[in-house]
Amino acid sequence: MTEEYKAKLGVPAEHTLVEISAKREQRHGQDADIYELEERNAAGEVVGVHHIRDTMSIYPPHTRQIIVE
């Protein structure tokens, strides 16, 4: 999961993402996981905060989307 988010956000390989909050919601036939992530450099310093919405359709064909907010 984190590697997919790093790729979507364009985060350098030596940086890490740390989840600071998560929320789940369901509406309009979609399950959504909403994450707030801190981006930290190799020294552990926070260099950015990102918001990701990871959705999946509850109906076939169960398509998934990762959206940067």
VMD Tcl script that builds the backbone (N, CA, C; Angstrom):
set m [mol new atoms 207]
animate dup $m
set s [atomselect $m all]
$s set {name element resname resid chain x y z} {
  {N N MET 1 A 0.823 -1.185 0.000}
  {CA C MET 1 A 0.000 0.000 0.000}
  {C C MET 1 A 0.872 1.256 0.000}
  {N N THR 2 A 1.813 1.357 0.904}
  {CA C THR 2 A 2.634 2.560 0.995}
  {C C THR 2 A 3.435 2.798 -0.276}
  {N N GLU 3 A 3.947 1.736 -0.897}
  {CA C GLU 3 A 4.724 1.907 -2.128}
  {C C GLU 3 A 3.835 2.464 -3.247}
  {N N GLU 4 A 2.594 2.029 -3.293}
  {CA C GLU 4 A 1.662 2.572 -4.293}
  {C C GLU 4 A 1.429 4.064 -4.051}
  {N N TYR 5 A 1.280 4.445 -2.798}
  {CA C TYR 5 A 1.055 5.852 -2.461}
  {C C TYR 5 A 2.298 6.689 -2.771}
  {N N LYS 6 A 3.476 6.152 -2.453}
  {CA C LYS 6 A 4.718 6.879 -2.750}
  {C C LYS 6 A 4.840 7.130 -4.248}
  {N N ALA 7 A 4.513 6.121 -5.051}
  {CA C ALA 7 A 4.592 6.279 -6.504}
  {C C ALA 7 A 3.586 7.314 -6.994}
  {N N LYS 8 A 2.373 7.262 -6.480}
  {CA C LYS 8 A 1.328 8.203 -6.892}
  {C C LYS 8 A 1.691 9.640 -6.514}
  {N N LEU 9 A 2.329 9.810 -5.356}
  {CA C LEU 9 A 2.707 11.144 -4.868}
  {C C LEU 9 A 4.046 11.628 -5.417}
  {N N GLY 10 A 4.850 10.721 -5.973}
  {CA C GLY 10 A 6.169 11.098 -6.460}
  {C C GLY 10 A 7.179 11.296 -5.335}
  {N N VAL 11 A 7.015 10.550 -4.247}
  {CA C VAL 11 A 7.891 10.658 -3.084}
  {C C VAL 11 A 9.193 9.912 -3.382}
  {N N PRO 12 A 10.361 10.522 -3.106}
  {CA C PRO 12 A 11.642 9.847 -3.347}
  {C C PRO 12 A 11.754 8.540 -2.548}
  {N N ALA 13 A 12.481 7.590 -3.086}
  {CA C ALA 13 A 12.627 6.265 -2.470}
  {C C ALA 13 A 13.192 6.331 -1.050}
  {N N GLU 14 A 14.076 7.299 -0.777}
  {CA C GLU 14 A 14.696 7.376 0.552}
  {C C GLU 14 A 13.781 8.025 1.596}
  {N N HIS 15 A 12.648 8.579 1.183}
  {CA C HIS 15 A 11.689 9.161 2.119}
  {C C HIS 15 A 10.688 8.098 2.550}
  {N N THR 16 A 10.056 8.325 3.695}
  {CA C THR 16 A 9.030 7.415 4.189}
  {C C THR 16 A 7.716 8.164 4.361}
  {N N LEU 17 A 6.622 7.406 4.357}
  {CA C LEU 17 A 5.302 7.952 4.638}
  {C C LEU 17 A 4.826 7.376 5.963}
  {N N VAL 18 A 4.337 8.248 6.842}
  {CA C VAL 18 A 3.844 7.831 8.149}
  {C C VAL 18 A 2.380 8.249 8.246}
  {N N GLU 19 A 1.510 7.277 8.512}
  {CA C GLU 19 A 0.077 7.568 8.640}
  {C C GLU 19 A -0.172 8.325 9.940}
  {N N ILE 20 A -0.813 9.498 9.842}
  {CA C ILE 20 A -1.133 10.247 11.056}
  {C C ILE 20 A -2.632 10.257 11.348}
  {N N SER 21 A -3.450 9.935 10.341}
  {CA C SER 21 A -4.872 9.743 10.597}
  {C C SER 21 A -5.483 8.938 9.459}
  {N N ALA 22 A -6.586 8.267 9.788}
  {CA C ALA 22 A -7.300 7.468 8.794}
  {C C ALA 22 A -8.791 7.548 9.104}
  {N N LYS 23 A -9.572 7.575 8.042}
  {CA C LYS 23 A -11.025 7.623 8.183}
  {C C LYS 23 A -11.614 6.749 7.089}
  {N N ARG 24 A -12.710 6.090 7.400}
  {CA C ARG 24 A -13.372 5.250 6.407}
  {C C ARG 24 A -14.793 5.743 6.205}
  {N N GLU 25 A -15.229 5.721 4.951}
  {CA C GLU 25 A -16.608 6.097 4.668}
  {C C GLU 25 A -17.124 5.282 3.494}
  {N N GLN 26 A -18.429 5.199 3.429}
  {CA C GLN 26 A -19.063 4.476 2.332}
  {C C GLN 26 A -20.208 5.338 1.815}
  {N N ARG 27 A -20.183 5.592 0.492}
  {CA C ARG 27 A -21.271 6.346 -0.124}
  {C C ARG 27 A -21.226 6.159 -1.636}
  {N N HIS 28 A -22.376 6.274 -2.244}
  {CA C HIS 28 A -22.505 6.179 -3.698}
  {C C HIS 28 A -21.857 4.913 -4.270}
  {N N GLY 29 A -22.009 3.787 -3.557}
  {CA C GLY 29 A -21.465 2.533 -4.052}
  {C C GLY 29 A -19.955 2.420 -3.957}
  {N N GLN 30 A -19.322 3.284 -3.162}
  {CA C GLN 30 A -17.865 3.277 -3.007}
  {C C GLN 30 A -17.482 3.131 -1.540}
  {N N ASP 31 A -16.523 2.261 -1.263}
  {CA C ASP 31 A -15.850 2.229 0.034}
  {C C ASP 31 A -14.635 3.123 -0.113}
  {N N ALA 32 A -14.427 4.023 0.836}
  {CA C ALA 32 A -13.280 4.931 0.746}
  {C C ALA 32 A -12.486 4.922 2.045}
  {N N ASP 33 A -11.186 4.804 1.910}
  {CA C ASP 33 A -10.255 4.972 3.021}
  {C C ASP 33 A -9.536 6.287 2.759}
  {N N ILE 34 A -9.583 7.200 3.734}
  {CA C ILE 34 A -8.989 8.522 3.572}
  {C C ILE 34 A -7.838 8.635 4.573}
  {N N TYR 35 A -6.644 8.869 4.041}
  {CA C TYR 35 A -5.450 8.903 4.881}
  {C C TYR 35 A -4.795 10.277 4.849}
  {N N GLU 36 A -4.268 10.671 6.003}
  {CA C GLU 36 A -3.381 11.834 6.083}
  {C C GLU 36 A -2.009 11.258 6.409}
  {N N LEU 37 A -1.033 11.558 5.570}
  {CA C LEU 37 A 0.295 10.971 5.682}
  {C C LEU 37 A 1.355 12.058 5.783}
  {N N GLU 38 A 2.305 11.859 6.691}
  {CA C GLU 38 A 3.473 12.735 6.750}
  {C C GLU 38 A 4.564 12.123 5.888}
  {N N GLU 39 A 5.209 12.963 5.108}
  {CA C GLU 39 A 6.391 12.539 4.352}
  {C C GLU 39 A 7.612 12.939 5.167}
  {N N ARG 40 A 8.467 11.961 5.431}
  {CA C ARG 40 A 9.688 12.230 6.213}
  {C C ARG 40 A 10.920 11.891 5.391}
  {N N ASN 41 A 11.937 12.739 5.520}
  {CA C ASN 41 A 13.187 12.496 4.799}
  {C C ASN 41 A 14.019 11.456 5.556}
  {N N ALA 42 A 15.207 11.166 5.044}
  {CA C ALA 42 A 16.068 10.138 5.633}
  {C C ALA 42 A 16.457 10.469 7.076}
  {N N ALA 43 A 16.470 11.764 7.429}
  {CA C ALA 43 A 16.811 12.182 8.792}
  {C C ALA 43 A 15.601 12.128 9.724}
  {N N GLY 44 A 14.420 11.786 9.192}
  {CA C GLY 44 A 13.218 11.693 10.012}
  {C C GLY 44 A 12.455 12.998 10.151}
  {N N GLU 45 A 12.889 14.029 9.415}
  {CA C GLU 45 A 12.216 15.335 9.482}
  {C C GLU 45 A 10.998 15.339 8.575}
  {N N VAL 46 A 9.911 15.951 9.052}
  {CA C VAL 46 A 8.700 16.064 8.242}
  {C C VAL 46 A 8.949 17.096 7.148}
  {N N VAL 47 A 8.760 16.674 5.890}
  {CA C VAL 47 A 8.974 17.572 4.754}
  {C C VAL 47 A 7.690 17.826 3.974}
  {N N GLY 48 A 6.602 17.174 4.379}
  {CA C GLY 48 A 5.331 17.398 3.706}
  {C C GLY 48 A 4.221 16.584 4.333}
  {N N VAL 49 A 2.992 17.019 4.070}
  {CA C VAL 49 A 1.807 16.292 4.523}
  {C C VAL 49 A 0.940 16.052 3.292}
  {N N HIS 50 A 0.452 14.826 3.133}
  {CA C HIS 50 A -0.335 14.452 1.958}
  {C C HIS 50 A -1.662 13.842 2.393}
  {N N HIS 51 A -2.670 14.008 1.535}
  {CA C HIS 51 A -3.987 13.416 1.759}
  {C C HIS 51 A -4.307 12.496 0.582}
  {N N ILE 52 A -4.649 11.254 0.900}
  {CA C ILE 52 A -4.940 10.232 -0.103}
  {C C ILE 52 A -6.338 9.678 0.151}
  {N N ARG 53 A -7.096 9.509 -0.924}
  {CA C ARG 53 A -8.385 8.813 -0.866}
  {C C ARG 53 A -8.239 7.544 -1.702}
  {N N ASP 54 A -8.368 6.403 -1.050}
  {CA C ASP 54 A -8.234 5.095 -1.700}
  {C C ASP 54 A -9.641 4.498 -1.762}
  {N N THR 55 A -10.223 4.429 -2.963}
  {CA C THR 55 A -11.609 3.986 -3.100}
  {C C THR 55 A -11.715 2.684 -3.875}
  {N N MET 56 A -12.776 1.938 -3.560}
  {CA C MET 56 A -13.079 0.724 -4.308}
  {C C MET 56 A -14.593 0.620 -4.441}
  {N N SER 57 A -15.022 0.282 -5.640}
  {CA C SER 57 A -16.441 0.081 -5.900}
  {C C SER 57 A -16.913 -1.169 -5.168}
  {N N ILE 58 A -18.088 -1.077 -4.531}
  {CA C ILE 58 A -18.617 -2.253 -3.839}
  {C C ILE 58 A -19.374 -3.164 -4.800}
  {N N TYR 59 A -19.545 -2.711 -6.040}
  {CA C TYR 59 A -20.223 -3.510 -7.061}
  {C C TYR 59 A -19.206 -3.965 -8.104}
  {N N PRO 60 A -19.431 -5.151 -8.687}
  {CA C PRO 60 A -18.519 -5.613 -9.741}
  {C C PRO 60 A -18.420 -4.578 -10.856}
  {N N PRO 61 A -17.278 -4.365 -11.420}
  {CA C PRO 61 A -16.047 -5.151 -11.338}
  {C C PRO 61 A -15.088 -4.714 -10.234}
  {N N HIS 62 A -15.552 -4.063 -9.171}
  {CA C HIS 62 A -14.732 -3.683 -8.012}
  {C C HIS 62 A -13.495 -2.872 -8.402}
  {N N THR 63 A -13.701 -1.814 -9.166}
  {CA C THR 63 A -12.586 -0.968 -9.584}
  {C C THR 63 A -12.039 -0.169 -8.404}
  {N N ARG 64 A -10.751 0.097 -8.444}
  {CA C ARG 64 A -10.062 0.818 -7.383}
  {C C ARG 64 A -9.440 2.076 -7.938}
  {N N GLN 65 A -9.470 3.150 -7.131}
  {CA C GLN 65 A -8.825 4.408 -7.502}
  {C C GLN 65 A -8.064 4.933 -6.290}
  {N N ILE 66 A -6.889 5.501 -6.565}
  {CA C ILE 66 A -6.119 6.209 -5.542}
  {C C ILE 66 A -6.090 7.664 -5.984}
  {N N ILE 67 A -6.651 8.541 -5.142}
  {CA C ILE 67 A -6.807 9.950 -5.500}
  {C C ILE 67 A -6.011 10.798 -4.512}
  {N N VAL 68 A -5.185 11.699 -5.047}
  {CA C VAL 68 A -4.436 12.645 -4.214}
  {C C VAL 68 A -5.332 13.866 -4.029}
  {N N GLU 69 A -5.572 14.219 -2.767}
  {CA C GLU 69 A -6.431 15.374 -2.481}
  {C C GLU 69 A -5.613 16.564 -2.052}
}
mol reanalyze $m
mol bondsrecalc $m
mol representation Tube
mol addrep $m
